[in-house]
Amino acid sequence: MRFVESTGRSRHDLRYRLSIHESADVPAVQAWWAEKLRLVEGAVGAVTLKRHTPSTGRHNQGVEYRGCLVVTVPRGRELYWHIEGLLEGLARSGRPEAAG
């Protein structure tokens, strides 16, 4: 979030979706994410429910389970290019200059 904000985007312009098991308290988890990210209530919108299978050995359970928050940057092409440029610069900085 801090990285996206450092590029001039506001966290309020982003889109938030929750992927969570159907056995979880979805409204409470949505409110938890909104509070954690300092967003208005209801900002964590669409929910993808994952089918709960009790026979699996998953560890993400109970009151501490908060699902997976999916963050989308609308019109994020420029941000993508920014990230691509940063990574290219980092990769080049590790290469010795070719003798010429």
C-alpha positions, -999 to +999 in steps of 0.1 A: +000+000+000+028+024+009+045+017-025+013+024-044+008+056-024+044+066-031+036+068-068+009+094-062-021+070-059-045+072-030-056+040-012-091+053-016-088+050-054-080+013-053-104-016-055-105-043-028-119-078-030-119-105-003-112-142-010-122-162+021-136-195+033-174-197+036-171-207+072-156-173+082-175-143+096-173-123+063-188-089+075-164-089+105-134-096+083-144-069+058-146-044+086-112-056+100-095-050+066-112-016+062-100-006+097-065-020+091-061-001+058-079+031+072-107+028+046-143+037+048-167+010+058-178-009+028-147-003+008-138-040+009-165-050-016-168-081-036-163-114-018-152-147-033-162-176-010-140-206-010-158-239-002-151-251+032-138-287+034-133-298+070-112-328+060-083-307+047-055-298+070-056-260+065-041-239+092-060-206+085-089-210+108-106-194+137-109-158+147-074-150+134-083-160+099-088-129+078-088-143+042-068-130+013-073-094+003-070-088-034-060-052-043-066-039-079-052-006-092-077+009-117-060+022-148-027+008-135-008+008-167+014+037-157+021+021-123+030-012-141+055+007-163+069+024-132+075-009-115+089-024-147+114+005-149+124+001-113+131-036-117+150-030-149+172-004-132+178-027-103+188-056-127+212-033-146+228-020-114+240-055-106+256-061-140+292-050-147+295-026-176+306-042-208+341-033-218+340-013-249 
